[in-house]
Amino acid sequence: MELLDIKKYPAKILRKRCSPVEEITEKEKRLFEDMLFTMRHFGGIGLAAPQVGVSKRLIIADMGEGAIKLANPEIVEIKGTDKMEEGCLSIPDIKVEIERPYEIIIRGVDAKGDSIELKAEALIARVLQHEVDHLDGKLIVDYAGLLERFKWKLRKK
């Protein structure tokens, strides 16, 4: 496995909408494994391909109950709401309180190339939503209010 470089905000790739994965080949399987290794190395619980410089619709998540690896993930159902502070490996030292659906159903293609549908709730649902946001070029800073953004600018000076 290879430790990949995490792209940091404001890297342009983090703002691009990623391309769909046509087929799960050895290249995608290797990328899933390298992403998982990289995520664990940096202490994350989720990672999207653009965060490692690849503009493809691939995400991973692992909270210690087995890794979820999805290509072309699509959230097809949402329920409830929950508010929680989120961080991001691509935006170190920034936390944003974000309201998201508490429970989701997500569809995608697994690392074997099979179509799957998963029901997720609480933190794992949040992680999957966060990673899907990355595939659309959306970042946690986009959820921040004007006052929060102003405070970050002051901290940088």
SESE-410384 format. One record per atom (N, C-alpha, C): x, y, z; residue number from 0; residue in one letter; atom name. Coordinates in steps of 0.1 Angstrom, whole numbers, plus 5000, padded with zeros to 4 digits. Layout:
(pt (X, Y, Z), NUM, A, CA)
...
***
This chain:
(pt (5008, 4988, 5000), 0, M, N)
(pt (5000, 5000, 5000), 0, M, CA)
(pt (5009, 5012, 5000), 0, M, C)
(pt (5003, 5023, 4994), 1, E, N)
(pt (5011, 5035, 4992), 1, E, CA)
(pt (5004, 5046, 5000), 1, E, C)
(pt (5012, 5054, 5008), 2, L, N)
(pt (5007, 5066, 5015), 2, L, CA)
(pt (5005, 5077, 5004), 2, L, C)
(pt (4993, 5082, 5003), 3, L, N)
(pt (4990, 5092, 4993), 3, L, CA)
(pt (4991, 5106, 4999), 3, L, C)
(pt (4993, 5116, 4991), 4, D, N)
(pt (4993, 5130, 4996), 4, D, CA)
(pt (4979, 5135, 4997), 4, D, C)
(pt (4976, 5141, 5008), 5, I, N)
(pt (4963, 5147, 5010), 5, I, CA)
(pt (4963, 5161, 5005), 5, I, C)
(pt (4954, 5164, 4996), 6, K, N)
(pt (4953, 5177, 4990), 6, K, CA)
(pt (4947, 5187, 5000), 6, K, C)
(pt (4952, 5198, 5002), 7, K, N)
(pt (4947, 5208, 5012), 7, K, CA)
(pt (4940, 5219, 5005), 7, K, C)
(pt (4930, 5224, 5012), 8, Y, N)
(pt (4922, 5236, 5007), 8, Y, CA)
(pt (4932, 5248, 5006), 8, Y, C)
(pt (4932, 5255, 4996), 9, P, N)
(pt (4922, 5257, 4985), 9, P, CA)
(pt (4926, 5249, 4972), 9, P, C)
(pt (4932, 5238, 4972), 10, A, N)
(pt (4935, 5230, 4960), 10, A, CA)
(pt (4923, 5230, 4951), 10, A, C)
(pt (4926, 5232, 4938), 11, K, N)
(pt (4915, 5233, 4928), 11, K, CA)
(pt (4907, 5220, 4927), 11, K, C)
(pt (4914, 5209, 4928), 12, I, N)
(pt (4907, 5196, 4926), 12, I, CA)
(pt (4896, 5194, 4937), 12, I, C)
(pt (4897, 5200, 4948), 13, L, N)
(pt (4887, 5199, 4959), 13, L, CA)
(pt (4874, 5206, 4955), 13, L, C)
(pt (4874, 5214, 4945), 14, R, N)
(pt (4862, 5221, 4941), 14, R, CA)
(pt (4856, 5216, 4928), 14, R, C)
(pt (4862, 5205, 4922), 15, K, N)
(pt (4856, 5200, 4910), 15, K, CA)
(pt (4846, 5188, 4912), 15, K, C)
(pt (4836, 5188, 4903), 16, R, N)
(pt (4827, 5176, 4904), 16, R, CA)
(pt (4834, 5165, 4898), 16, R, C)
(pt (4835, 5154, 4905), 17, C, N)
(pt (4842, 5142, 4900), 17, C, CA)
(pt (4835, 5134, 4889), 17, C, C)
(pt (4843, 5127, 4881), 18, S, N)
(pt (4837, 5118, 4870), 18, S, CA)
(pt (4833, 5105, 4876), 18, S, C)
(pt (4822, 5099, 4870), 19, P, N)
(pt (4818, 5086, 4874), 19, P, CA)
(pt (4828, 5076, 4871), 19, P, C)
(pt (4828, 5065, 4879), 20, V, N)
(pt (4837, 5054, 4876), 20, V, CA)
(pt (4830, 5044, 4866), 20, V, C)
(pt (4836, 5041, 4855), 21, E, N)
(pt (4830, 5033, 4845), 21, E, CA)
(pt (4830, 5018, 4849), 21, E, C)
(pt (4841, 5014, 4855), 22, E, N)
(pt (4843, 5000, 4859), 22, E, CA)
(pt (4853, 4999, 4870), 22, E, C)
(pt (4851, 4989, 4879), 23, I, N)
(pt (4860, 4986, 4890), 23, I, CA)
(pt (4871, 4977, 4884), 23, I, C)
(pt (4883, 4983, 4882), 24, T, N)
(pt (4894, 4975, 4877), 24, T, CA)
(pt (4904, 4974, 4888), 24, T, C)
(pt (4915, 4968, 4885), 25, E, N)
(pt (4926, 4967, 4895), 25, E, CA)
(pt (4931, 4980, 4900), 25, E, C)
(pt (4931, 4990, 4891), 26, K, N)
(pt (4935, 5004, 4894), 26, K, CA)
(pt (4926, 5010, 4905), 26, K, C)
(pt (4913, 5008, 4904), 27, E, N)
(pt (4903, 5013, 4914), 27, E, CA)
(pt (4905, 5005, 4927), 27, E, C)
(pt (4907, 4992, 4926), 28, K, N)
(pt (4908, 4984, 4938), 28, K, CA)
(pt (4921, 4989, 4946), 28, K, C)
(pt (4932, 4991, 4939), 29, R, N)
(pt (4944, 4996, 4945), 29, R, CA)
(pt (4942, 5010, 4951), 29, R, C)
(pt (4935, 5018, 4944), 30, L, N)
(pt (4932, 5032, 4949), 30, L, CA)
(pt (4924, 5031, 4962), 30, L, C)
(pt (4914, 5022, 4962), 31, F, N)
(pt (4906, 5021, 4975), 31, F, CA)
(pt (4915, 5017, 4986), 31, F, C)
(pt (4924, 5007, 4984), 32, E, N)
(pt (4934, 5003, 4995), 32, E, CA)
(pt (4943, 5014, 4999), 32, E, C)
(pt (4949, 5021, 4989), 33, D, N)
(pt (4958, 5032, 4992), 33, D, CA)
(pt (4951, 5043, 5000), 33, D, C)
(pt (4938, 5046, 4996), 34, M, N)
(pt (4930, 5056, 5003), 34, M, CA)
(pt (4928, 5052, 5017), 34, M, C)
(pt (4924, 5039, 5019), 35, L, N)
(pt (4922, 5034, 5033), 35, L, CA)
(pt (4934, 5035, 5041), 35, L, C)
(pt (4946, 5031, 5036), 36, F, N)
(pt (4958, 5032, 5043), 36, F, CA)
(pt (4962, 5047, 5046), 36, F, C)
(pt (4959, 5055, 5037), 37, T, N)
(pt (4962, 5070, 5039), 37, T, CA)
(pt (4953, 5076, 5050), 37, T, C)
(pt (4940, 5072, 5049), 38, M, N)
(pt (4930, 5077, 5058), 38, M, CA)
(pt (4934, 5073, 5072), 38, M, C)
(pt (4937, 5060, 5074), 39, R, N)
(pt (4941, 5055, 5087), 39, R, CA)
(pt (4953, 5062, 5092), 39, R, C)
(pt (4963, 5063, 5083), 40, H, N)
(pt (4976, 5069, 5087), 40, H, CA)
(pt (4974, 5083, 5093), 40, H, C)
(pt (4965, 5091, 5087), 41, F, N)
(pt (4962, 5105, 5092), 41, F, CA)
(pt (4951, 5106, 5102), 41, F, C)
(pt (4946, 5094, 5106), 42, G, N)
(pt (4936, 5095, 5117), 42, G, CA)
(pt (4922, 5099, 5113), 42, G, C)
(pt (4919, 5097, 5100), 43, G, N)
(pt (4905, 5100, 5095), 43, G, CA)
(pt (4896, 5089, 5096), 43, G, C)
(pt (4883, 5091, 5094), 44, I, N)
(pt (4873, 5081, 5094), 44, I, CA)
(pt (4866, 5080, 5080), 44, I, C)
(pt (4870, 5089, 5071), 45, G, N)
(pt (4864, 5089, 5058), 45, G, CA)
(pt (4874, 5096, 5048), 45, G, C)
(pt (4873, 5093, 5035), 46, L, N)
(pt (4882, 5099, 5026), 46, L, CA)
(pt (4875, 5098, 5012), 46, L, C)
(pt (4877, 5108, 5004), 47, A, N)
(pt (4872, 5108, 4990), 47, A, CA)
(pt (4883, 5110, 4980), 47, A, C)
(pt (4882, 5104, 4969), 48, A, N)
(pt (4893, 5104, 4959), 48, A, CA)
(pt (4899, 5118, 4956), 48, A, C)
(pt (4890, 5128, 4954), 49, P, N)
(pt (4897, 5141, 4951), 49, P, CA)
(pt (4906, 5146, 4962), 49, P, C)
(pt (4904, 5141, 4974), 50, Q, N)
(pt (4913, 5145, 4985), 50, Q, CA)
(pt (4927, 5140, 4983), 50, Q, C)
(pt (4929, 5130, 4975), 51, V, N)
(pt (4942, 5124, 4972), 51, V, CA)
(pt (4946, 5127, 4957), 51, V, C)
(pt (4939, 5137, 4951), 52, G, N)
(pt (4942, 5141, 4938), 52, G, CA)
(pt (4936, 5134, 4926), 52, G, C)
(pt (4926, 5126, 4929), 53, V, N)
(pt (4920, 5118, 4918), 53, V, CA)
(pt (4905, 5122, 4917), 53, V, C)
(pt (4902, 5127, 4905), 54, S, N)
(pt (4888, 5133, 4903), 54, S, CA)
(pt (4879, 5122, 4898), 54, S, C)
(pt (4877, 5112, 4906), 55, K, N)
(pt (4867, 5101, 4904), 55, K, CA)
(pt (4858, 5099, 4915), 55, K, C)
(pt (4846, 5094, 4913), 56, R, N)
(pt (4836, 5093, 4923), 56, R, CA)
(pt (4838, 5080, 4932), 56, R, C)
(pt (4848, 5081, 4940), 57, L, N)
(pt (4852, 5070, 4949), 57, L, CA)
(pt (4853, 5075, 4964), 57, L, C)
(pt (4847, 5068, 4973), 58, I, N)
(pt (4848, 5072, 4987), 58, I, CA)
(pt (4851, 5060, 4996), 58, I, C)
(pt (4857, 5062, 5007), 59, I, N)
(pt (4858, 5052, 5017), 59, I, CA)
(pt (4854, 5057, 5031), 59, I, C)
(pt (4851, 5048, 5040), 60, A, N)
(pt (4848, 5052, 5054), 60, A, CA)
(pt (4850, 5040, 5062), 60, A, C)
(pt (4855, 5042, 5074), 61, D, N)
(pt (4858, 5031, 5084), 61, D, CA)
(pt (4858, 5037, 5098), 61, D, C)
(pt (4849, 5032, 5106), 62, M, N)
(pt (4848, 5035, 5120), 62, M, CA)
(pt (4851, 5023, 5129), 62, M, C)
(pt (4859, 5014, 5124), 63, G, N)
(pt (4863, 5003, 5131), 63, G, CA)
(pt (4854, 4991, 5130), 63, G, C)
(pt (4844, 4992, 5122), 64, E, N)
(pt (4834, 4980, 5120), 64, E, CA)
(pt (4836, 4975, 5106), 64, E, C)
(pt (4847, 4977, 5099), 65, G, N)
(pt (4849, 4973, 5085), 65, G, CA)
(pt (4848, 4984, 5076), 65, G, C)
(pt (4857, 4985, 5066), 66, A, N)
(pt (4857, 4996, 5057), 66, A, CA)
(pt (4845, 4995, 5047), 66, A, C)
(pt (4840, 5007, 5044), 67, I, N)
(pt (4830, 5008, 5033), 67, I, CA)
(pt (4837, 5015, 5022), 67, I, C)
(pt (4837, 5008, 5010), 68, K, N)
(pt (4843, 5013, 4998), 68, K, CA)
(pt (4832, 5014, 4987), 68, K, C)
(pt (4830, 5026, 4982), 69, L, N)
(pt (4820, 5028, 4973), 69, L, CA)
(pt (4824, 5037, 4961), 69, L, C)
(pt (4820, 5032, 4949), 70, A, N)
(pt (4822, 5040, 4937), 70, A, CA)
(pt (4808, 5045, 4933), 70, A, C)
(pt (4808, 5057, 4927), 71, N, N)
(pt (4795, 5063, 4923), 71, N, CA)
(pt (4784, 5063, 4934), 71, N, C)
(pt (4788, 5067, 4946), 72, P, N)
(pt (4777, 5067, 4956), 72, P, CA)
(pt (4767, 5077, 4954), 72, P, C)
(pt (4754, 5073, 4958), 73, E, N)
(pt (4743, 5082, 4956), 73, E, CA)
(pt (4734, 5080, 4968), 73, E, C)
(pt (4731, 5091, 4974), 74, I, N)
(pt (4722, 5091, 4986), 74, I, CA)
(pt (4708, 5091, 4980), 74, I, C)
(pt (4700, 5081, 4983), 75, V, N)
(pt (4687, 5079, 4977), 75, V, CA)
(pt (4675, 5082, 4987), 75, V, C)
(pt (4678, 5082, 5000), 76, E, N)
(pt (4668, 5084, 5010), 76, E, CA)
(pt (4674, 5091, 5022), 76, E, C)
(pt (4667, 5100, 5028), 77, I, N)
(pt (4672, 5106, 5040), 77, I, CA)
(pt (4660, 5107, 5050), 77, I, C)
(pt (4664, 5107, 5063), 78, K, N)
(pt (4654, 5108, 5074), 78, K, CA)
(pt (4661, 5115, 5086), 78, K, C)
(pt (4653, 5123, 5093), 79, G, N)
(pt (4657, 5130, 5105), 79, G, CA)
(pt (4668, 5140, 5102), 79, G, C)
(pt (4671, 5147, 5113), 80, T, N)
(pt (4683, 5157, 5113), 80, T, CA)
(pt (4691, 5156, 5125), 80, T, C)
(pt (4703, 5160, 5124), 81, D, N)
(pt (4713, 5159, 5135), 81, D, CA)
(pt (4723, 5170, 5132), 81, D, C)
(pt (4728, 5176, 5143), 82, K, N)
(pt (4738, 5187, 5142), 82, K, CA)
(pt (4750, 5182, 5149), 82, K, C)
(pt (4762, 5184, 5142), 83, M, N)
(pt (4774, 5180, 5148), 83, M, CA)
(pt (4786, 5187, 5142), 83, M, C)
(pt (4797, 5189, 5150), 84, E, N)
(pt (4809, 5195, 5145), 84, E, CA)
(pt (4816, 5185, 5136), 84, E, C)
(pt (4821, 5190, 5124), 85, E, N)
(pt (4828, 5182, 5115), 85, E, CA)
(pt (4842, 5188, 5112), 85, E, C)
(pt (4852, 5179, 5110), 86, G, N)
(pt (4865, 5183, 5106), 86, G, CA)
(pt (4868, 5176, 5092), 86, G, C)
(pt (4879, 5179, 5087), 87, C, N)
(pt (4883, 5174, 5074), 87, C, CA)
(pt (4898, 5173, 5072), 87, C, C)
(pt (4903, 5162, 5067), 88, L, N)
(pt (4917, 5160, 5065), 88, L, CA)
(pt (4923, 5171, 5055), 88, L, C)
(pt (4914, 5176, 5046), 89, S, N)
(pt (4919, 5185, 5036), 89, S, CA)
(pt (4918, 5200, 5041), 89, S, C)
(pt (4912, 5202, 5053), 90, I, N)
(pt (4911, 5215, 5059), 90, I, CA)
(pt (4915, 5214, 5074), 90, I, C)
(pt (4927, 5212, 5077), 91, P, N)
(pt (4931, 5210, 5091), 91, P, CA)
(pt (4929, 5222, 5099), 91, P, C)
(pt (4926, 5219, 5112), 92, D, N)
(pt (4924, 5230, 5122), 92, D, CA)
(pt (4911, 5238, 5120), 92, D, C)
(pt (4902, 5233, 5112), 93, I, N)
(pt (4889, 5240, 5111), 93, I, CA)
(pt (4878, 5230, 5114), 93, I, C)
(pt (4869, 5234, 5122), 94, K, N)
(pt (4857, 5226, 5125), 94, K, CA)
(pt (4845, 5234, 5123), 94, K, C)
(pt (4835, 5228, 5117), 95, V, N)
(pt (4822, 5235, 5114), 95, V, CA)
(pt (4810, 5226, 5119), 95, V, C)
(pt (4801, 5233, 5126), 96, E, N)
(pt (4789, 5226, 5130), 96, E, CA)
(pt (4779, 5225, 5118), 96, E, C)
(pt (4775, 5213, 5114), 97, I, N)
(pt (4767, 5211, 5102), 97, I, CA)
(pt (4755, 5203, 5106), 97, I, C)
(pt (4744, 5207, 5101), 98, E, N)
(pt (4731, 5199, 5102), 98, E, CA)
(pt (4730, 5190, 5090), 98, E, C)
(pt (4728, 5178, 5092), 99, R, N)
(pt (4727, 5168, 5081), 99, R, CA)
(pt (4716, 5158, 5085), 99, R, C)
(pt (4711, 5150, 5075), 100, P, N)
(pt (4702, 5140, 5078), 100, P, CA)
(pt (4708, 5129, 5088), 100, P, C)
(pt (4700, 5124, 5097), 101, Y, N)
(pt (4705, 5115, 5107), 101, Y, CA)
(pt (4707, 5101, 5101), 101, Y, C)
(pt (4698, 5098, 5092), 102, E, N)
(pt (4698, 5084, 5086), 102, E, CA)
(pt (4697, 5085, 5071), 102, E, C)
(pt (4704, 5077, 5064), 103, I, N)
(pt (4704, 5077, 5049), 103, I, CA)
(pt (4704, 5063, 5044), 103, I, C)
(pt (4700, 5062, 5031), 104, I, N)
(pt (4702, 5050, 5023), 104, I, CA)
(pt (4711, 5055, 5012), 104, I, C)
(pt (4722, 5048, 5010), 105, I, N)
(pt (4731, 5051, 4999), 105, I, CA)
(pt (4733, 5039, 4990), 105, I, C)
(pt (4734, 5042, 4977), 106, R, N)
(pt (4736, 5032, 4967), 106, R, CA)
(pt (4750, 5035, 4961), 106, R, C)
(pt (4756, 5024, 4956), 107, G, N)
(pt (4768, 5026, 4949), 107, G, CA)
(pt (4773, 5012, 4944), 107, G, C)
(pt (4786, 5012, 4940), 108, V, N)
(pt (4792, 5000, 4935), 108, V, CA)
(pt (4804, 4997, 4945), 108, V, C)
(pt (4804, 4985, 4950), 109, D, N)
(pt (4815, 4981, 4959), 109, D, CA)
(pt (4828, 4978, 4952), 109, D, C)
(pt (4838, 4974, 4960), 110, A, N)
(pt (4852, 4972, 4954), 110, A, CA)
(pt (4852, 4959, 4946), 110, A, C)
(pt (4842, 4951, 4946), 111, K, N)
(pt (4841, 4939, 4938), 111, K, CA)
(pt (4834, 4942, 4925), 111, K, C)
(pt (4828, 4954, 4924), 112, G, N)
(pt (4820, 4958, 4912), 112, G, CA)
(pt (4806, 4955, 4913), 112, G, C)
(pt (4801, 4951, 4925), 113, D, N)
(pt (4787, 4948, 4927), 113, D, CA)
(pt (4779, 4960, 4931), 113, D, C)
(pt (4767, 4961, 4926), 114, S, N)
(pt (4758, 4972, 4931), 114, S, CA)
(pt (4753, 4969, 4945), 114, S, C)
(pt (4754, 4979, 4954), 115, I, N)
(pt (4749, 4977, 4968), 115, I, CA)
(pt (4741, 4988, 4972), 115, I, C)
(pt (4734, 4986, 4983), 116, E, N)
(pt (4726, 4996, 4989), 116, E, CA)
(pt (4728, 4994, 5004), 116, E, C)
(pt (4731, 5005, 5011), 117, L, N)
(pt (4734, 5005, 5025), 117, L, CA)
(pt (4725, 5014, 5033), 117, L, C)
(pt (4721, 5010, 5045), 118, K, N)
(pt (4714, 5019, 5054), 118, K, CA)
(pt (4724, 5024, 5064), 118, K, C)
(pt (4725, 5036, 5067), 119, A, N)
(pt (4735, 5041, 5077), 119, A, CA)
(pt (4728, 5052, 5085), 119, A, C)
(pt (4732, 5053, 5098), 120, E, N)
(pt (4726, 5063, 5107), 120, E, CA)
(pt (4737, 5068, 5116), 120, E, C)
(pt (4734, 5079, 5122), 121, A, N)
(pt (4743, 5086, 5131), 121, A, CA)
(pt (4756, 5090, 5125), 121, A, C)
(pt (4767, 5087, 5131), 122, L, N)
(pt (4780, 5092, 5127), 122, L, CA)
(pt (4784, 5086, 5113), 122, L, C)
(pt (4782, 5073, 5110), 123, I, N)
(pt (4786, 5068, 5097), 123, I, CA)
(pt (4778, 5074, 5086), 123, I, C)
(pt (4765, 5077, 5089), 124, A, N)
(pt (4757, 5084, 5078), 124, A, CA)
(pt (4763, 5098, 5076), 124, A, C)
(pt (4767, 5105, 5086), 125, R, N)
(pt (4773, 5118, 5085), 125, R, CA)
(pt (4786, 5117, 5077), 125, R, C)
(pt (4795, 5107, 5080), 126, V, N)
(pt (4807, 5105, 5073), 126, V, CA)
(pt (4805, 5103, 5058), 126, V, C)
(pt (4796, 5094, 5055), 127, L, N)
(pt (4793, 5091, 5041), 127, L, CA)
(pt (4788, 5104, 5033), 127, L, C)
(pt (4779, 5112, 5040), 128, Q, N)
(pt (4774, 5124, 5034), 128, Q, CA)
(pt (4785, 5134, 5031), 128, Q, C)
(pt (4794, 5135, 5041), 129, H, N)
(pt (4806, 5144, 5040), 129, H, CA)
(pt (4814, 5140, 5028), 129, H, C)
(pt (4817, 5127, 5026), 130, E, N)
(pt (4825, 5122, 5015), 130, E, CA)
(pt (4818, 5124, 5001), 130, E, C)
(pt (4805, 5122, 5001), 131, V, N)
(pt (4798, 5124, 4989), 131, V, CA)
(pt (4798, 5139, 4985), 131, V, C)
(pt (4798, 5148, 4995), 132, D, N)
(pt (4799, 5162, 4993), 132, D, CA)
(pt (4813, 5165, 4985), 132, D, C)
(pt (4823, 5158, 4990), 133, H, N)
(pt (4836, 5160, 4983), 133, H, CA)
(pt (4836, 5157, 4968), 133, H, C)
(pt (4828, 5147, 4964), 134, L, N)
(pt (4827, 5143, 4950), 134, L, CA)
(pt (4820, 5154, 4942), 134, L, C)
(pt (4813, 5162, 4948), 135, D, N)
(pt (4806, 5173, 4941), 135, D, CA)
(pt (4813, 5187, 4943), 135, D, C)
(pt (4825, 5187, 4949), 136, G, N)
(pt (4832, 5199, 4951), 136, G, CA)
(pt (4827, 5207, 4963), 136, G, C)
(pt (4820, 5201, 4972), 137, K, N)
(pt (4815, 5209, 4983), 137, K, CA)
(pt (4823, 5205, 4996), 137, K, C)
(pt (4826, 5216, 5003), 138, L, N)
(pt (4835, 5214, 5015), 138, L, CA)
(pt (4828, 5219, 5028), 138, L, C)
(pt (4833, 5215, 5039), 139, I, N)
(pt (4827, 5219, 5052), 139, I, CA)
(pt (4826, 5234, 5053), 139, I, C)
(pt (4836, 5241, 5048), 140, V, N)
(pt (4836, 5256, 5049), 140, V, CA)
(pt (4824, 5262, 5042), 140, V, C)
(pt (4818, 5255, 5033), 141, D, N)
(pt (4806, 5260, 5026), 141, D, CA)
(pt (4794, 5260, 5035), 141, D, C)
(pt (4794, 5253, 5046), 142, Y, N)
(pt (4783, 5252, 5055), 142, Y, CA)
(pt (4785, 5263, 5066), 142, Y, C)
(pt (4797, 5269, 5067), 143, A, N)
(pt (4799, 5279, 5077), 143, A, CA)
(pt (4792, 5292, 5075), 143, A, C)
(pt (4789, 5299, 5085), 144, G, N)
(pt (4782, 5312, 5084), 144, G, CA)
(pt (4793, 5323, 5081), 144, G, C)
(pt (4788, 5334, 5078), 145, L, N)
(pt (4797, 5346, 5075), 145, L, CA)
(pt (4806, 5349, 5087), 145, L, C)
(pt (4800, 5349, 5099), 146, L, N)
(pt (4808, 5352, 5111), 146, L, CA)
(pt (4819, 5342, 5113), 146, L, C)
(pt (4817, 5329, 5111), 147, E, N)
(pt (4827, 5319, 5113), 147, E, CA)
(pt (4838, 5322, 5103), 147, E, C)
(pt (4835, 5324, 5090), 148, R, N)
(pt (4845, 5327, 5080), 148, R, CA)
(pt (4853, 5339, 5083), 148, R, C)
(pt (4847, 5349, 5088), 149, F, N)
(pt (4854, 5361, 5092), 149, F, CA)
(pt (4864, 5358, 5103), 149, F, C)
(pt (4860, 5350, 5113), 150, K, N)
(pt (4869, 5346, 5124), 150, K, CA)
(pt (4881, 5339, 5119), 150, K, C)
(pt (4879, 5330, 5109), 151, W, N)
(pt (4890, 5322, 5103), 151, W, CA)
(pt (4900, 5331, 5097), 151, W, C)
(pt (4895, 5341, 5089), 152, K, N)
(pt (4904, 5351, 5083), 152, K, CA)
(pt (4912, 5359, 5093), 152, K, C)
(pt (4906, 5362, 5104), 153, L, N)
(pt (4914, 5370, 5114), 153, L, CA)
(pt (4925, 5361, 5120), 153, L, C)
(pt (4921, 5348, 5122), 154, R, N)
(pt (4931, 5339, 5128), 154, R, CA)
(pt (4944, 5337, 5119), 154, R, C)
(pt (4942, 5338, 5106), 155, K, N)
(pt (4953, 5336, 5096), 155, K, CA)
(pt (4962, 5348, 5097), 155, K, C)
(pt (4958, 5360, 5101), 156, K, N)
(pt (4966, 5372, 5101), 156, K, CA)
(pt (4975, 5372, 5112), 156, K, C)
***
